[in-house]
């Protein structure tokens, strides 16, 4: 009986390995880990893509939320997963390029423990002011700050968030001498911006939209490379300060060592899902941009961000 069991297990293992080597993927339920609570942008993106992958594969894709420590707990969990592609991580800048410079005792190294599969979504930010502020663009905002020293404050949803780091880059690179006021979440930032307790903030399109539509705040710039379809009259920061872009990205990574056939199929299938008209429209309505860049571009961007934000975080002594 023992010999039969051993033989059966060996046959199953051989079948599994053979399936991975020939590109047969997935071979079982896929676990999609996300480092944020349900309802947050990265979680919503994860669930939309996972649902379509599940339908495409005719195999369940189970989303597991592991929130905490800037999503680094989820990344640490994924880094320890089996290298078979059955566990994938939907991740953002925080766990891959900013967290490692802030949290000193992480158990993973992004570029040693992960392979970057697909850069799926770009989350652009809209920079807005309180309507009482007599500015219309970034140049006039900078002049107003210079003419009114100590009277302009910006808010962010927390230390080392992309909203915070975006503004700190503007301060360091273009002389925006403003006070930072950290909050716990974007809703509190925008409420105080609308009431006049703050003068300026850069937040994701999905959260600023209702405040702009209601006339409670005024948009003056977007952080994307190109103007956003939802805000066609609002210039990019790059139109004033050449080459400046910012925002968050969301992509899929796997533990290093996943078979190439599995890796390539996962990237191809995610790309197919993201090219579907209904999926694109769903993301665009959320103010998100579909990128679907493959491993080479994703890895390059992550390394560039790691250098840029690593230097910034060290200069601010954020821990």
Phi and psi in degrees as GROMACS dihedral restraints (atoms count N, CA, C in turn):
[ dihedral_restraints ]
;  ai    aj    ak    al  type     phi  dphi    fc
    3     4     5     6     1   -63.1    20    10
    4     5     6     7     1   -40.4    20    10
    6     7     8     9     1   -65.0    20    10
    7     8     9    10     1   -39.0    20    10
    9    10    11    12     1   -63.9    20    10
   10    11    12    13     1   -42.6    20    10
   12    13    14    15     1   -63.2    20    10
   13    14    15    16     1   -43.8    20    10
   15    16    17    18     1   -62.9    20    10
   16    17    18    19     1   -41.8    20    10
   18    19    20    21     1   -64.8    20    10
   19    20    21    22     1   -41.0    20    10
   21    22    23    24     1   -64.9    20    10
   22    23    24    25     1   -42.3    20    10
   24    25    26    27     1   -64.1    20    10
   25    26    27    28     1   -41.2    20    10
   27    28    29    30     1   -64.0    20    10
   28    29    30    31     1   -40.8    20    10
   30    31    32    33     1   -63.8    20    10
   31    32    33    34     1   -41.2    20    10
   33    34    35    36     1   -63.6    20    10
   34    35    36    37     1   -42.5    20    10
   36    37    38    39     1   -63.4    20    10
   37    38    39    40     1   -43.3    20    10
   39    40    41    42     1   -63.3    20    10
   40    41    42    43     1   -39.4    20    10
   42    43    44    45     1   -64.1    20    10
   43    44    45    46     1   -42.2    20    10
   45    46    47    48     1   -63.1    20    10
   46    47    48    49     1   -47.1    20    10
   48    49    50    51     1   -64.2    20    10
   49    50    51    52     1   -43.2    20    10
   51    52    53    54     1   -62.0    20    10
   52    53    54    55     1   -39.6    20    10
   54    55    56    57     1   -63.9    20    10
   55    56    57    58     1   -41.4    20    10
   57    58    59    60     1   -67.0    20    10
   58    59    60    61     1   -40.3    20    10
   60    61    62    63     1   -67.1    20    10
   61    62    63    64     1   -29.1    20    10
   63    64    65    66     1   -95.0    20    10
   64    65    66    67     1     4.3    20    10
   66    67    68    69     1    89.0    20    10
   67    68    69    70     1     7.5    20    10
   69    70    71    72     1   -75.5    20    10
   70    71    72    73     1   107.3    20    10
   72    73    74    75     1  -152.6    20    10
   73    74    75    76     1   139.1    20    10
   75    76    77    78     1   -82.8    20    10
   76    77    78    79     1   165.8    20    10
   78    79    80    81     1  -106.6    20    10
   79    80    81    82     1    -2.8    20    10
   81    82    83    84     1  -165.3    20    10
   82    83    84    85     1  -173.3    20    10
   84    85    86    87     1   -57.4    20    10
   85    86    87    88     1   135.1    20    10
   87    88    89    90     1  -100.7    20    10
   88    89    90    91     1   133.3    20    10
   90    91    92    93     1   -99.3    20    10
   91    92    93    94     1   122.9    20    10
   93    94    95    96     1  -106.6    20    10
   94    95    96    97     1   106.6    20    10
   96    97    98    99     1   -88.2    20    10
   97    98    99   100     1   138.8    20    10
   99   100   101   102     1  -135.8    20    10
  100   101   102   103     1   137.5    20    10
  102   103   104   105     1   -91.3    20    10
  103   104   105   106     1    22.6    20    10
  105   106   107   108     1  -134.4    20    10
  106   107   108   109     1   160.0    20    10
  108   109   110   111     1   -68.1    20    10
  109   110   111   112     1   161.5    20    10
  111   112   113   114     1   -59.5    20    10
  112   113   114   115     1   137.3    20    10
  114   115   116   117     1    97.5    20    10
  115   116   117   118     1   -16.2    20    10
  117   118   119   120     1   -78.1    20    10
  118   119   120   121     1   160.2    20    10
  120   121   122   123     1   -54.6    20    10
  121   122   123   124     1   -48.3    20    10
  123   124   125   126     1   -61.7    20    10
  124   125   126   127     1   -37.6    20    10
  126   127   128   129     1   -65.0    20    10
  127   128   129   130     1   -43.3    20    10
  129   130   131   132     1   -63.2    20    10
  130   131   132   133     1   -44.1    20    10
  132   133   134   135     1   -60.1    20    10
  133   134   135   136     1   -44.6    20    10
  135   136   137   138     1   -57.8    20    10
  136   137   138   139     1   -45.3    20    10
  138   139   140   141     1   -70.1    20    10
  139   140   141   142     1   -37.1    20    10
  141   142   143   144     1   -65.3    20    10
  142   143   144   145     1   -47.7    20    10
  144   145   146   147     1   -68.2    20    10
  145   146   147   148     1   -41.9    20    10
  147   148   149   150     1   -63.4    20    10
  148   149   150   151     1   -38.0    20    10
  150   151   152   153     1   -62.4    20    10
  151   152   153   154     1   -43.6    20    10
  153   154   155   156     1   -71.6    20    10
  154   155   156   157     1   -36.0    20    10
  156   157   158   159     1   -64.1    20    10
  157   158   159   160     1   -40.5    20    10
  159   160   161   162     1   -60.8    20    10
  160   161   162   163     1   -42.5    20    10
  162   163   164   165     1   -66.8    20    10
  163   164   165   166     1   -39.5    20    10
  165   166   167   168     1   -67.0    20    10
  166   167   168   169     1   -43.4    20    10
  168   169   170   171     1   -84.0    20    10
  169   170   171   172     1   -16.3    20    10
  171   172   173   174     1    57.3    20    10
  172   173   174   175     1    36.0    20    10
  174   175   176   177     1  -139.5    20    10
  175   176   177   178     1   136.5    20    10
  177   178   179   180     1   -61.3    20    10
  178   179   180   181     1   138.2    20    10
  180   181   182   183     1  -117.0    20    10
  181   182   183   184     1   109.6    20    10
  183   184   185   186     1   -96.7    20    10
  184   185   186   187     1   121.6    20    10
  186   187   188   189     1   -84.9    20    10
  187   188   189   190     1   129.0    20    10
  189   190   191   192     1  -120.2    20    10
  190   191   192   193     1   115.8    20    10
  192   193   194   195     1   -87.4    20    10
  193   194   195   196     1   121.2    20    10
  195   196   197   198     1  -126.4    20    10
  196   197   198   199     1    84.9    20    10
  198   199   200   201     1   -85.8    20    10
  199   200   201   202     1   159.2    20    10
  201   202   203   204     1   127.5    20    10
  202   203   204   205     1   149.5    20    10
  204   205   206   207     1    53.1    20    10
  205   206   207   208     1    46.4    20    10
  207   208   209   210     1    61.4    20    10
  208   209   210   211     1    31.8    20    10
  210   211   212   213     1    72.3    20    10
  211   212   213   214     1     9.5    20    10
  213   214   215   216     1   -75.3    20    10
  214   215   216   217     1   -24.0    20    10
  216   217   218   219     1   -65.8    20    10
  217   218   219   220     1   -42.2    20    10
  219   220   221   222     1   -62.7    20    10
  220   221   222   223     1   -42.9    20    10
  222   223   224   225     1   -63.5    20    10
  223   224   225   226     1   -40.4    20    10
  225   226   227   228     1   -62.8    20    10
  226   227   228   229     1   -39.1    20    10
  228   229   230   231     1   -64.4    20    10
  229   230   231   232     1   -46.0    20    10
  231   232   233   234     1   -65.8    20    10
  232   233   234   235     1   -34.6    20    10
  234   235   236   237     1   -63.0    20    10
  235   236   237   238     1   -27.1    20    10
  237   238   239   240     1   -90.1    20    10
  238   239   240   241     1    -1.6    20    10
  240   241   242   243     1   -71.0    20    10
  241   242   243   244     1   160.4    20    10
  243   244   245   246     1   -62.5    20    10
  244   245   246   247     1   143.6    20    10
  246   247   248   249     1   -88.5    20    10
  247   248   249   250     1    58.0    20    10
  249   250   251   252     1  -123.5    20    10
  250   251   252   253     1     2.0    20    10
  252   253   254   255     1    82.8    20    10
  253   254   255   256     1    -2.1    20    10
  255   256   257   258     1   -79.5    20    10
  256   257   258   259     1   -12.2    20    10
  258   259   260   261     1  -121.5    20    10
  259   260   261   262     1   123.1    20    10
  261   262   263   264     1  -123.4    20    10
  262   263   264   265     1   154.3    20    10
  264   265   266   267     1  -119.3    20    10
  265   266   267   268     1   121.3    20    10
  267   268   269   270     1   -88.1    20    10
  268   269   270   271     1   116.3    20    10
  270   271   272   273     1  -132.8    20    10
  271   272   273   274     1   166.4    20    10
  273   274   275   276     1  -129.2    20    10
  274   275   276   277     1  -174.2    20    10
  276   277   278   279     1   -52.5    20    10
  277   278   279   280     1   -39.2    20    10
  279   280   281   282     1   -54.4    20    10
  280   281   282   283     1   -49.4    20    10
  282   283   284   285     1   -77.6    20    10
  283   284   285   286     1   -26.7    20    10
  285   286   287   288     1   -98.9    20    10
  286   287   288   289     1   -35.4    20    10
  288   289   290   291     1  -128.9    20    10
  289   290   291   292     1   -13.8    20    10
  291   292   293   294     1  -112.0    20    10
  292   293   294   295     1   -44.0    20    10
  294   295   296   297     1   -54.3    20    10
  295   296   297   298     1   -44.5    20    10
  297   298   299   300     1   -60.5    20    10
  298   299   300   301     1   -19.2    20    10
  300   301   302   303     1   -92.8    20    10
  301   302   303   304     1    -9.9    20    10
  303   304   305   306     1  -106.1    20    10
  304   305   306   307     1   -45.6    20    10
  306   307   308   309     1   -92.7    20    10
  307   308   309   310     1   119.2    20    10
  309   310   311   312     1   -85.3    20    10
  310   311   312   313     1   -13.7    20    10
  312   313   314   315     1  -118.2    20    10
  313   314   315   316     1    35.6    20    10
  315   316   317   318     1   -67.4    20    10
  316   317   318   319     1   146.7    20    10
  318   319   320   321     1   -96.0    20    10
  319   320   321   322     1     9.8    20    10
  321   322   323   324     1  -137.8    20    10
  322   323   324   325     1   157.6    20    10
  324   325   326   327     1  -123.1    20    10
  325   326   327   328     1   115.0    20    10
  327   328   329   330     1   -49.6    20    10
  328   329   330   331     1   -46.2    20    10
  330   331   332   333     1   -88.7    20    10
  331   332   333   334     1    -4.1    20    10
  333   334   335   336     1  -104.6    20    10
  334   335   336   337     1   -31.0    20    10
  336   337   338   339     1  -103.3    20    10
  337   338   339   340     1    -9.4    20    10
  339   340   341   342     1  -129.3    20    10
  340   341   342   343     1   155.7    20    10
  342   343   344   345     1  -116.0    20    10
  343   344   345   346     1   137.4    20    10
  345   346   347   348     1   -92.0    20    10
  346   347   348   349     1   114.8    20    10
  348   349   350   351     1   -88.9    20    10
  349   350   351   352     1   -58.0    20    10
  351   352   353   354     1  -148.6    20    10
  352   353   354   355     1   121.0    20    10
  354   355   356   357     1   -83.1    20    10
  355   356   357   358     1   100.8    20    10
  357   358   359   360     1   -89.0    20    10
  358   359   360   361     1   -50.7    20    10
  360   361   362   363     1  -131.6    20    10
  361   362   363   364     1   141.3    20    10
  363   364   365   366     1  -109.1    20    10
  364   365   366   367     1   132.6    20    10
  366   367   368   369     1  -109.3    20    10
  367   368   369   370     1    94.3    20    10
  369   370   371   372     1   -74.9    20    10
  370   371   372   373     1   158.8    20    10
  372   373   374   375     1  -114.2    20    10
  373   374   375   376     1   149.6    20    10
  375   376   377   378     1  -109.9    20    10
  376   377   378   379     1   126.7    20    10
  378   379   380   381     1   -93.8    20    10
  379   380   381   382     1   127.4    20    10
  381   382   383   384     1  -135.6    20    10
  382   383   384   385     1   158.4    20    10
  384   385   386   387     1  -124.6    20    10
  385   386   387   388     1   163.1    20    10
  387   388   389   390     1   -65.9    20    10
  388   389   390   391     1   136.5    20    10
  390   391   392   393     1   -57.2    20    10
  391   392   393   394     1   -21.9    20    10
  393   394   395   396     1   -73.9    20    10
  394   395   396   397     1   -16.2    20    10
  396   397   398   399     1   -76.6    20    10
  397   398   399   400     1   127.5    20    10
  399   400   401   402     1   -82.1    20    10
  400   401   402   403     1    59.2    20    10
  402   403   404   405     1  -133.9    20    10
  403   404   405   406     1   153.5    20    10
  405   406   407   408     1  -127.5    20    10
  406   407   408   409     1   -13.2    20    10
  408   409   410   411     1  -154.4    20    10
  409   410   411   412     1  -178.4    20    10
  411   412   413   414     1   -68.2    20    10
  412   413   414   415     1   -34.7    20    10
  414   415   416   417     1   -65.1    20    10
  415   416   417   418     1   -44.2    20    10
  417   418   419   420     1   -71.1    20    10
  418   419   420   421     1   -29.5    20    10
  420   421   422   423     1   -65.9    20    10
  421   422   423   424     1   -44.2    20    10
  423   424   425   426     1   -61.6    20    10
  424   425   426   427     1   -40.9    20    10
  426   427   428   429     1   -65.1    20    10
  427   428   429   430     1   -41.3    20    10
  429   430   431   432     1   -63.0    20    10
  430   431   432   433     1   -41.8    20    10
  432   433   434   435     1   -61.5    20    10
  433   434   435   436     1   -43.1    20    10
  435   436   437   438     1   -64.8    20    10
  436   437   438   439     1   -37.0    20    10
  438   439   440   441     1   -80.3    20    10
  439   440   441   442     1   -15.1    20    10
  441   442   443   444     1  -130.2    20    10
  442   443   444   445     1    64.9    20    10
  444   445   446   447     1   -59.6    20    10
  445   446   447   448     1   134.9    20    10
  447   448   449   450     1    78.2    20    10
  448   449   450   451     1     3.9    20    10
  450   451   452   453     1  -109.9    20    10
  451   452   453   454     1     1.4    20    10
  453   454   455   456     1  -120.4    20    10
  454   455   456   457     1   127.2    20    10
  456   457   458   459     1  -126.5    20    10
  457   458   459   460     1   144.7    20    10
  459   460   461   462     1  -117.2    20    10
  460   461   462   463     1   152.9    20    10
  462   463   464   465     1  -113.4    20    10
  463   464   465   466     1   153.6    20    10
  465   466   467   468     1  -140.0    20    10
  466   467   468   469     1   159.9    20    10
  468   469   470   471     1   -77.4    20    10
  469   470   471   472     1    11.0    20    10
  471   472   473   474     1   150.7    20    10
  472   473   474   475     1   160.9    20    10
  474   475   476   477     1   -61.9    20    10
  475   476   477   478     1   133.3    20    10
  477   478   479   480     1    71.3    20    10
  478   479   480   481     1    10.0    20    10
  480   481   482   483     1   -72.2    20    10
  481   482   483   484     1   164.6    20    10
  483   484   485   486     1   -64.4    20    10
  484   485   486   487     1   -31.2    20    10
  486   487   488   489     1   -60.8    20    10
  487   488   489   490     1   -45.0    20    10
  489   490   491   492     1   -64.4    20    10
  490   491   492   493     1   -49.2    20    10
  492   493   494   495     1   -68.2    20    10
  493   494   495   496     1   -32.2    20    10
  495   496   497   498     1   -60.0    20    10
  496   497   498   499     1   -47.1    20    10
  498   499   500   501     1   -70.0    20    10
  499   500   501   502     1   -35.8    20    10
  501   502   503   504     1   -66.3    20    10
  502   503   504   505     1   -31.7    20    10
  504   505   506   507     1   -66.0    20    10
  505   506   507   508     1   -42.1    20    10
  507   508   509   510     1   -62.0    20    10
  508   509   510   511     1   -39.6    20    10
  510   511   512   513     1   -63.2    20    10
  511   512   513   514     1   -47.2    20    10
  513   514   515   516     1   -71.9    20    10
  514   515   516   517     1   -39.0    20    10
  516   517   518   519     1   -92.3    20    10
  517   518   519   520     1   -25.2    20    10
  519   520   521   522     1  -135.2    20    10
  520   521   522   523     1    13.2    20    10
  522   523   524   525     1    73.0    20    10
  523   524   525   526     1    33.2    20    10
  525   526   527   528     1   -84.5    20    10
  526   527   528   529     1    93.4    20    10
  528   529   530   531     1   -86.2    20    10
  529   530   531   532     1    83.1    20    10
  531   532   533   534     1  -126.8    20    10
  532   533   534   535     1   158.6    20    10
  534   535   536   537     1   -85.4    20    10
  535   536   537   538     1   137.5    20    10
  537   538   539   540     1   -95.3    20    10
  538   539   540   541     1   130.4    20    10
  540   541   542   543     1  -121.1    20    10
  541   542   543   544     1   106.1    20    10
  543   544   545   546     1   -81.2    20    10
  544   545   546   547     1   142.1    20    10
  546   547   548   549     1  -122.7    20    10
  547   548   549   550     1  -179.6    20    10
  549   550   551   552     1  -108.6    20    10
  550   551   552   553     1    80.5    20    10
  552   553   554   555     1   109.2    20    10
  553   554   555   556     1   154.6    20    10
  555   556   557   558     1   -70.1    20    10
  556   557   558   559     1   -32.5    20    10
  558   559   560   561     1   -59.3    20    10
  559   560   561   562     1   -42.6    20    10
  561   562   563   564     1   -66.7    20    10
  562   563   564   565     1   -37.5    20    10
  564   565   566   567     1   -59.8    20    10
  565   566   567   568     1   -50.3    20    10
  567   568   569   570     1   -70.9    20    10
  568   569   570   571     1   -31.9    20    10
  570   571   572   573     1   -62.8    20    10
  571   572   573   574     1   -44.1    20    10
  573   574   575   576     1   -73.0    20    10
  574   575   576   577     1   -31.3    20    10
  576   577   578   579     1   -64.4    20    10
  577   578   579   580     1   -44.1    20    10
  579   580   581   582     1   -66.1    20    10
  580   581   582   583     1   -33.8    20    10
  582   583   584   585     1   -83.1    20    10
  583   584   585   586     1   -12.7    20    10
  585   586   587   588     1    98.3    20    10
  586   587   588   589     1     0.7    20    10
  588   589   590   591     1   -71.7    20    10
  589   590   591   592     1   -23.3    20    10
  591   592   593   594     1  -121.0    20    10
  592   593   594   595     1   161.3    20    10
  594   595   596   597     1  -110.7    20    10
  595   596   597   598     1   -19.7    20    10
  597   598   599   600     1  -155.7    20    10
  598   599   600   601     1   149.1    20    10
  600   601   602   603     1  -164.5    20    10
  601   602   603   604     1   152.0    20    10
  603   604   605   606     1  -119.7    20    10
  604   605   606   607     1   116.1    20    10
  606   607   608   609     1  -136.6    20    10
  607   608   609   610     1   160.9    20    10
  609   610   611   612     1   -58.5    20    10
  610   611   612   613     1   149.2    20    10
  612   613   614   615     1   -57.6    20    10
  613   614   615   616     1   -35.7    20    10
  615   616   617   618     1   -63.8    20    10
  616   617   618   619     1   -28.5    20    10
  618   619   620   621     1   -97.4    20    10
  619   620   621   622     1   -26.8    20    10
  621   622   623   624     1   -82.2    20    10
  622   623   624   625     1   -24.1    20    10
  624   625   626   627     1   -48.0    20    10
  625   626   627   628     1   -54.8    20    10
  627   628   629   630     1   -61.0    20    10
  628   629   630   631     1   -34.5    20    10
  630   631   632   633     1   -70.4    20    10
  631   632   633   634     1   -37.2    20    10
  633   634   635   636     1   -70.2    20    10
  634   635   636   637     1   -44.4    20    10
  636   637   638   639     1   -60.2    20    10
  637   638   639   640     1   -33.5    20    10
  639   640   641   642     1   -85.0    20    10
  640   641   642   643     1     0.9    20    10
  642   643   644   645     1    72.9    20    10
  643   644   645   646     1    15.1    20    10
  645   646   647   648     1   -82.9    20    10
  646   647   648   649     1   -23.4    20    10
  648   649   650   651     1  -138.8    20    10
  649   650   651   652     1   162.4    20    10
  651   652   653   654     1  -121.0    20    10
  652   653   654   655     1   123.0    20    10
  654   655   656   657     1   -75.5    20    10
  655   656   657   658     1   140.0    20    10
  657   658   659   660     1  -125.9    20    10
  658   659   660   661     1   -13.7    20    10
  660   661   662   663     1  -167.1    20    10
  661   662   663   664     1   158.7    20    10
  663   664   665   666     1  -123.0    20    10
  664   665   666   667     1   153.2    20    10
  666   667   668   669     1   -92.5    20    10
  667   668   669   670     1    -1.4    20    10
  669   670   671   672     1   -75.5    20    10
  670   671   672   673     1   168.2    20    10
  672   673   674   675     1   -69.8    20    10
  673   674   675   676     1   -36.5    20    10
  675   676   677   678     1  -120.8    20    10
  676   677   678   679     1   161.1    20    10
  678   679   680   681     1   -61.5    20    10
  679   680   681   682     1   148.0    20    10
  681   682   683   684     1   -88.3    20    10
  682   683   684   685     1   139.6    20    10
  684   685   686   687     1   -55.1    20    10
  685   686   687   688     1   -34.6    20    10
  687   688   689   690     1   -76.1    20    10
  688   689   690   691     1   -16.2    20    10
  690   691   692   693     1  -137.0    20    10
  691   692   693   694     1    60.8    20    10
  693   694   695   696     1   -63.5    20    10
  694   695   696   697     1   -23.1    20    10
  696   697   698   699     1   -92.7    20    10
  697   698   699   700     1    -4.3    20    10
  699   700   701   702     1   -92.9    20    10
  700   701   702   703     1   120.8    20    10
  702   703   704   705     1   -71.1    20    10
  703   704   705   706     1   159.3    20    10
  705   706   707   708     1   -79.9    20    10
  706   707   708   709     1   157.3    20    10
  708   709   710   711     1   -62.0    20    10
  709   710   711   712     1   -34.9    20    10
  711   712   713   714     1   -61.6    20    10
  712   713   714   715     1   -21.9    20    10
  714   715   716   717     1   -69.8    20    10
  715   716   717   718     1   -24.5    20    10
  717   718   719   720     1   -98.7    20    10
  718   719   720   721     1   -44.3    20    10
  720   721   722   723     1  -118.4    20    10
  721   722   723   724     1    96.4    20    10
  723   724   725   726     1   -51.5    20    10
  724   725   726   727     1   130.4    20    10
  726   727   728   729     1    85.9    20    10
  727   728   729   730     1    -4.6    20    10
  729   730   731   732     1   -81.1    20    10
  730   731   732   733     1   121.7    20    10
  732   733   734   735     1  -136.8    20    10
  733   734   735   736     1   155.4    20    10
  735   736   737   738     1  -158.1    20    10
  736   737   738   739     1   179.0    20    10
  738   739   740   741     1   130.2    20    10
  739   740   741   742     1   178.4    20    10
  741   742   743   744     1  -104.9    20    10
  742   743   744   745     1   153.5    20    10
  744   745   746   747     1  -123.5    20    10
  745   746   747   748     1   155.7    20    10
  747   748   749   750     1  -128.5    20    10
  748   749   750   751     1   129.2    20    10
  750   751   752   753     1  -149.4    20    10
  751   752   753   754     1   178.3    20    10
  753   754   755   756     1  -112.5    20    10
  754   755   756   757     1   130.6    20    10
  756   757   758   759     1  -127.5    20    10
  757   758   759   760     1   160.6    20    10
  759   760   761   762     1  -134.8    20    10
  760   761   762   763     1   159.3    20    10
  762   763   764   765     1   -59.2    20    10
  763   764   765   766     1   139.2    20    10
  765   766   767   768     1   -61.7    20    10
  766   767   768   769     1   136.0    20    10
  768   769   770   771     1   112.5    20    10
  769   770   771   772     1    -2.2    20    10
  771   772   773   774     1   -63.5    20    10
  772   773   774   775     1   135.9    20    10
  774   775   776   777     1   -53.2    20    10
  775   776   777   778     1   142.4    20    10
  777   778   779   780     1   -59.3    20    10
  778   779   780   781     1   -40.6    20    10
  780   781   782   783     1   -61.9    20    10
  781   782   783   784     1   -40.4    20    10
  783   784   785   786     1   -66.9    20    10
  784   785   786   787     1   -45.9    20    10
  786   787   788   789     1   -57.6    20    10
  787   788   789   790     1   -48.8    20    10
  789   790   791   792     1   -65.3    20    10
  790   791   792   793     1   -39.3    20    10
  792   793   794   795     1   -67.9    20    10
  793   794   795   796     1   -39.9    20    10
  795   796   797   798     1   -61.4    20    10
  796   797   798   799     1   -45.7    20    10
  798   799   800   801     1   -62.6    20    10
  799   800   801   802     1   -45.2    20    10
  801   802   803   804     1   -63.2    20    10
  802   803   804   805     1   -41.1    20    10
  804   805   806   807     1   -70.4    20    10
  805   806   807   808     1   -38.5    20    10
  807   808   809   810     1   -63.6    20    10
  808   809   810   811     1   -41.8    20    10
  810   811   812   813     1   -60.9    20    10
  811   812   813   814     1   -43.4    20    10
  813   814   815   816     1   -60.7    20    10
  814   815   816   817     1   -42.5    20    10
  816   817   818   819     1   -62.5    20    10
  817   818   819   820     1   -44.8    20    10
  819   820   821   822     1   -70.1    20    10
  820   821   822   823     1   -21.1    20    10
  822   823   824   825     1   -85.0    20    10
  823   824   825   826     1    -8.1    20    10
  825   826   827   828     1   -66.3    20    10
  826   827   828   829     1   133.9    20    10
  828   829   830   831     1   -56.9    20    10
  829   830   831   832     1   -44.1    20    10
  831   832   833   834     1   -65.8    20    10
  832   833   834   835     1   -36.3    20    10
  834   835   836   837     1   -70.1    20    10
  835   836   837   838     1   -45.2    20    10
  837   838   839   840     1   -58.1    20    10
  838   839   840   841     1   -47.1    20    10
  840   841   842   843     1   -63.1    20    10
  841   842   843   844     1   -36.6    20    10
  843   844   845   846     1   -63.9    20    10
  844   845   846   847     1   -43.2    20    10
  846   847   848   849     1   -69.5    20    10
  847   848   849   850     1   -40.7    20    10
  849   850   851   852     1   -63.0    20    10
  850   851   852   853     1   -35.4    20    10
  852   853   854   855     1   -65.5    20    10
  853   854   855   856     1   -23.7    20    10
  855   856   857   858     1   -86.1    20    10
  856   857   858   859     1    -0.4    20    10
  858   859   860   861     1    80.2    20    10
  859   860   861   862     1    21.5    20    10
  861   862   863   864     1  -107.6    20    10
  862   863   864   865     1   150.6    20    10
  864   865   866   867     1  -107.8    20    10
  865   866   867   868     1   128.5    20    10
  867   868   869   870     1   -80.5    20    10
  868   869   870   871     1   125.2    20    10
  870   871   872   873     1  -106.6    20    10
  871   872   873   874     1   -57.5    20    10
  873   874   875   876     1    50.1    20    10
  874   875   876   877     1    54.9    20    10
  876   877   878   879     1   -91.3    20    10
  877   878   879   880     1   145.1    20    10
  879   880   881   882     1   -79.6    20    10
  880   881   882   883     1  -171.1    20    10
  882   883   884   885     1   -56.8    20    10
  883   884   885   886     1   -41.9    20    10
  885   886   887   888     1   -64.1    20    10
  886   887   888   889     1   -50.7    20    10
  888   889   890   891     1   -68.0    20    10
  889   890   891   892     1   -38.4    20    10
  891   892   893   894     1   -62.0    20    10
  892   893   894   895     1   -47.7    20    10
  894   895   896   897     1   -62.9    20    10
  895   896   897   898     1   -42.4    20    10
  897   898   899   900     1   -61.4    20    10
  898   899   900   901     1   -46.8    20    10
  900   901   902   903     1   -62.2    20    10
  901   902   903   904     1   -44.2    20    10
  903   904   905   906     1   -60.9    20    10
  904   905   906   907     1   -40.8    20    10
  906   907   908   909     1   -68.5    20    10
  907   908   909   910     1   -38.0    20    10
  909   910   911   912     1   -64.1    20    10
  910   911   912   913     1   -44.4    20    10
  912   913   914   915     1   -64.9    20    10
  913   914   915   916     1   -38.6    20    10
  915   916   917   918     1   -58.8    20    10
  916   917   918   919     1   -42.0    20    10
  918   919   920   921     1   -69.5    20    10
  919   920   921   922     1   -47.7    20    10
  921   922   923   924     1   -62.7    20    10
  922   923   924   925     1   -52.1    20    10
  924   925   926   927     1   -79.8    20    10
  925   926   927   928     1   -24.9    20    10
  927   928   929   930     1   -62.4    20    10
  928   929   930   931     1   -46.3    20    10
  930   931   932   933     1   -62.0    20    10
  931   932   933   934     1   -41.7    20    10
  933   934   935   936     1   -65.6    20    10
  934   935   936   937     1   -45.3    20    10
  936   937   938   939     1   -62.9    20    10
  937   938   939   940     1   -41.3    20    10
  939   940   941   942     1   -65.0    20    10
  940   941   942   943     1   -38.6    20    10
  942   943   944   945     1   -67.7    20    10
  943   944   945   946     1   -28.4    20    10
  945   946   947   948     1   -91.4    20    10
  946   947   948   949     1    -6.7    20    10
  948   949   950   951     1    56.4    20    10
  949   950   951   952     1    46.0    20    10
  951   952   953   954     1   -86.2    20    10
  952   953   954   955     1   127.7    20    10
